[in-house]
Amino acid sequence: MSTTSWLFPFGSPARPRRPVADGPRSTFVLGAYPSALHVQWRRPARHALVKALAVDNEPEPFWNGSDETGRIDAWLRTVNWRPEWGEAKGVGHLNGSSGVWLQEEVLAPLRVPPGDAWITDCLDTYYLSSGAEKRLRDTYDVLAKRPEVGLPAWSLPSHPSEKKIVELAAGQVDRLRRELATARPKRIVTLGNAALSVFRQVAKVPPKVGPAKLAMSTGYGSPVRVELPDLHEAEWLPLAHPGAPEVYQHAHSSWKRTL
C-alpha cells in the first residue's frame, strides 16, 4: 500500500516527515520512525476512554510536544470534528515524550546547542504500535460500524520489528545519504539497534568498525571514528532509543555520568 493512501483515525493522511534542519549541523541524530500527534479520546455517552490515540503526523521527528494544545485545536478543525464522535483533548507529557528524552538525555549532556542537530529517522512515516492497533480495532472500529456516525476508515501500517525497519530502510538509503551530505556532521548519534544497523548501511561502515549491536553495559556509547560517503570523518555514538528496554536505559544512565 502506498503511503499516500495511509490514513489516521478521523481522516488525516499519513505523510513523510521532513528532518529537523536544512543545512550543516554539528550533530546528526538518527531514530527509527516518527511518532504522531496523540489525543485522549472518549467515545459518545462518555464510554470507552482511549488515553492516547494517534490521530495525525507529528510536526517533526522527535517533536517535544510543546505546542500540543494549538496542534490539537488545528487538527480538530481540519477533520471537521463532529459531536457524535465524542470528545478529544490533550494527553500532556505523552505527546513529545521522545523529543524531551532526546533533549534531556542526549543533546544536553553532549552540550549540543538547540538548533545544532539534524534530527531524522530511518523511516519517514508513522507506524502503529501493537497496543494502538488493538485499541483501534476494539474501540474505533466498533463505532465506525454505525453509518450514522460517519467515522472515516483508518489504514496505517503495523509496528515493524527491528529487522523489518532495516529491510524497509533499504529503500530510503539514498535519502539518508543526501541528508548526511547536507548536514556534514562532526558527530552521528544512532538511537537503537535498528538505527545502528541502518547507519552502517548508509555510511558503508566496514564490518570490523564499530558494533553490530548495542552494548548493554561495558562499551555502551563508546565513540567510533567513521568515514562518511562524502569522504569526511565523524564520530559515531551508538546509543539506546528512548523506548529501549530497562537494561539499555541503565547503560545509558551510566554513560551519561561519564561525560
C-alpha positions as CSV (number, residue, x, y, z in Angstrom):
1,M,0.0,0.0,0.0
2,S,1.4,3.4,-0.9
3,T,2.0,5.9,1.9
4,T,-0.4,8.3,0.1
5,S,-3.3,6.0,1.0
6,W,-2.4,5.6,4.7
7,L,-4.9,7.4,6.9
8,F,-5.0,8.1,10.6
9,P,-8.3,7.6,12.5
10,F,-10.7,10.5,11.9
11,G,-9.2,11.0,8.4
12,S,-5.8,12.8,8.4
13,P,-3.4,11.4,5.8
14,A,-0.1,10.0,7.0
15,R,2.7,11.9,5.3
16,P,6.5,11.7,5.3
17,R,8.2,13.8,8.0
18,R,11.0,16.1,7.0
19,P,14.1,16.2,9.1
20,V,14.7,18.9,11.7
21,A,17.3,21.0,9.9
22,D,18.1,22.1,6.3
23,G,21.9,22.8,6.4
24,P,25.1,21.9,8.1
25,R,24.8,20.8,11.7
26,S,27.4,19.6,14.2
27,T,25.3,16.5,15.2
28,F,23.2,14.1,13.1
29,V,20.6,12.1,15.1
30,L,19.0,9.0,13.6
31,G,15.9,7.4,15.1
32,A,13.7,4.6,13.9
33,Y,10.5,6.1,12.6
34,P,8.3,9.1,13.5
35,S,5.8,9.2,16.4
36,A,2.4,11.0,16.0
37,L,0.1,13.6,17.4
38,H,-2.0,11.9,20.1
39,V,-5.3,12.8,21.7
40,Q,-7.2,11.4,24.6
41,W,-10.5,10.2,23.1
42,R,-13.7,9.4,24.8
43,R,-16.5,7.9,22.7
44,P,-20.0,9.4,22.9
45,A,-22.0,8.9,26.1
46,R,-18.6,9.1,27.9
47,H,-17.8,5.4,27.3
48,A,-14.6,3.7,26.3
49,L,-11.8,6.2,27.1
50,V,-8.7,5.8,25.0
51,K,-5.9,7.6,26.9
52,A,-3.6,8.2,23.8
53,L,-4.8,7.7,20.2
54,A,-2.5,8.6,17.3
55,V,-4.5,10.9,15.0
56,D,-2.1,12.9,12.9
57,N,1.5,13.3,11.9
58,E,3.9,14.7,14.5
59,P,5.1,18.1,13.4
60,E,8.8,16.9,13.1
61,P,10.9,14.0,14.1
62,F,11.3,13.9,17.9
63,W,8.8,16.7,18.4
64,N,8.8,17.8,22.1
65,G,5.1,18.4,22.4
66,S,5.5,22.0,23.5
67,D,2.6,23.3,21.3
68,E,0.2,20.4,21.9
69,T,-2.9,22.5,22.5
70,G,-2.6,24.5,19.3
71,R,-1.8,21.4,17.3
72,I,-4.9,19.6,18.6
73,D,-7.1,22.6,18.0
74,A,-5.9,22.9,14.4
75,W,-6.4,19.1,13.9
76,L,-10.0,19.3,15.2
77,R,-10.8,21.9,12.7
78,T,-9.0,20.1,9.9
79,V,-11.0,16.8,10.4
80,N,-14.3,18.8,11.0
81,W,-14.8,17.2,14.4
82,R,-18.4,16.1,15.0
83,P,-20.2,15.9,18.4
84,E,-21.3,12.3,17.6
85,W,-17.6,11.3,17.6
86,G,-17.3,12.1,21.3
87,E,-14.6,14.2,22.9
88,A,-10.9,14.6,22.1
89,K,-8.4,16.5,24.2
90,G,-4.7,16.6,25.0
91,V,-2.6,13.9,26.5
92,G,0.0,16.0,28.3
93,H,3.5,14.5,28.6
94,L,2.6,11.6,26.3
95,N,2.9,14.0,23.3
96,G,6.5,14.7,22.7
97,S,8.0,12.3,25.3
98,S,10.6,11.0,22.9
99,G,11.6,14.5,21.9
100,V,12.0,15.6,25.5
101,W,14.1,12.4,26.2
102,L,16.4,13.2,23.3
103,Q,17.0,16.7,24.5
104,E,17.5,15.8,28.2
105,E,19.3,12.5,27.8
106,V,21.4,13.0,24.7
107,L,21.7,16.6,23.3
108,A,22.0,18.4,26.6
109,P,24.6,16.0,28.1
110,L,26.6,16.3,24.8
111,R,26.3,20.1,25.0
112,V,24.7,20.3,21.6
113,P,23.0,23.8,21.4
114,P,19.4,24.0,20.4
115,G,19.2,24.1,16.6
116,D,22.6,22.5,16.0
117,A,21.2,19.0,15.5
118,W,20.0,17.4,12.3
119,I,17.2,15.0,13.6
120,T,15.7,12.4,11.3
121,D,14.5,8.8,11.2
122,C,15.3,5.6,9.2
123,L,11.7,5.5,8.0
124,D,9.9,8.8,7.4
125,T,6.3,7.8,8.1
126,Y,4.4,6.7,11.2
127,Y,3.8,3.0,12.1
128,L,1.2,1.8,14.6
129,S,2.3,0.2,17.9
130,S,0.6,-3.1,18.7
131,G,-1.3,-1.6,21.6
132,A,-2.6,1.3,19.4
133,E,-3.7,-1.1,16.7
134,K,-5.6,-3.2,19.2
135,R,-7.5,-0.1,20.5
136,L,-8.4,1.0,17.0
137,R,-9.9,-2.4,16.3
138,D,-11.8,-2.9,19.6
139,T,-12.9,0.7,20.1
140,Y,-12.7,2.9,17.0
141,D,-13.9,0.2,14.5
142,V,-16.8,-0.6,16.7
143,L,-18.2,2.9,16.5
144,A,-17.2,3.2,12.8
145,K,-19.7,0.3,12.0
146,R,-22.5,2.7,12.8
147,P,-23.1,4.6,9.4
148,E,-24.9,7.5,11.0
149,V,-21.7,8.4,13.0
150,G,-19.7,8.9,9.8
151,L,-16.3,7.9,11.1
152,P,-13.7,7.7,8.3
153,A,-11.9,4.4,7.9
154,W,-8.2,4.2,9.0
155,S,-5.4,2.5,7.2
156,L,-2.0,2.5,8.9
157,P,0.9,0.1,8.7
158,S,1.6,-2.2,11.8
159,H,4.6,-1.8,14.1
160,P,7.7,-3.2,12.4
161,S,10.3,-5.3,14.1
162,E,13.9,-4.1,14.2
163,K,14.7,-6.5,11.3
164,K,11.7,-5.1,9.3
165,I,12.8,-1.5,9.9
166,V,16.2,-2.3,8.5
167,E,14.6,-4.0,5.5
168,L,12.2,-1.1,4.8
169,A,15.0,1.5,5.3
170,A,16.9,-0.1,2.3
171,G,14.5,1.9,0.2
172,Q,15.5,5.2,2.0
173,V,19.3,4.8,2.0
174,D,19.6,7.4,-0.8
175,R,17.5,9.9,1.1
176,L,19.6,9.4,4.3
177,R,22.9,9.7,2.4
178,R,21.7,13.1,0.9
179,E,20.8,14.2,4.4
180,L,24.2,13.2,5.8
181,A,25.9,15.0,2.9
182,T,23.9,18.2,3.5
183,A,24.4,18.1,7.3
184,R,28.2,17.3,7.2
185,P,28.1,16.5,10.9
186,K,31.1,16.0,13.2
187,R,29.1,13.5,15.2
188,I,26.4,10.9,14.4
189,V,24.1,9.6,17.1
190,T,22.1,6.5,16.4
191,L,19.2,5.6,18.7
192,G,18.6,1.9,19.0
193,N,19.7,-1.2,17.2
194,A,17.6,-0.6,14.1
195,A,19.1,2.8,13.6
196,L,22.6,1.4,14.3
197,S,22.2,-1.2,11.5
198,V,20.7,1.3,9.0
199,F,23.5,3.7,9.7
200,R,26.1,1.0,8.9
201,Q,24.4,0.6,5.5
202,V,24.0,4.3,4.8
203,A,27.7,5.1,5.7
204,K,29.0,1.8,4.4
205,V,30.8,1.2,7.7
206,P,33.2,-1.7,7.3
207,P,32.3,-4.9,9.2
208,K,35.2,-4.6,11.7
209,V,34.5,-1.0,12.5
210,G,32.1,-0.3,15.4
211,P,29.5,-2.5,17.0
212,A,27.0,-4.7,15.2
213,K,24.6,-4.3,18.2
214,L,24.3,-2.0,21.2
215,A,26.4,-2.9,24.2
216,M,24.3,-3.4,27.4
217,S,26.9,-2.3,29.8
218,T,30.7,-2.1,29.2
219,G,31.3,-0.3,26.0
220,Y,27.9,1.3,25.7
221,G,28.1,4.6,23.8
222,S,31.8,4.2,23.1
223,P,32.7,6.7,20.2
224,V,33.7,5.2,16.9
225,R,35.5,7.1,14.1
226,V,33.9,6.5,10.8
227,E,34.3,7.9,7.2
228,L,31.1,9.1,5.7
229,P,30.2,8.7,2.0
230,D,31.3,12.2,1.2
231,L,34.8,11.4,2.5
232,H,34.8,13.3,5.7
233,E,35.4,11.7,9.1
234,A,32.9,11.9,12.0
235,E,32.4,10.4,15.5
236,W,29.7,7.9,15.8
237,L,27.9,7.3,19.1
238,P,25.6,4.2,19.2
239,L,23.1,4.9,21.9
240,A,19.7,3.5,23.0
241,H,16.3,4.5,21.7
242,P,14.1,6.3,24.3
243,G,11.7,3.3,24.2
244,A,14.5,0.7,24.8
245,P,14.3,-2.0,27.5
246,E,15.4,-1.1,31.0
247,V,18.8,-2.8,30.7
248,Y,19.7,-0.3,27.9
249,Q,18.3,2.6,30.0
250,H,20.6,1.7,32.8
251,A,23.6,1.5,30.5
252,H,22.6,4.9,29.1
253,S,22.4,6.5,32.5
254,S,25.9,5.2,33.3
255,W,27.2,6.5,30.0
256,K,25.7,10.0,30.7
257,R,27.5,10.1,34.1
258,T,30.9,9.6,32.4
259,L,30.6,12.6,30.1
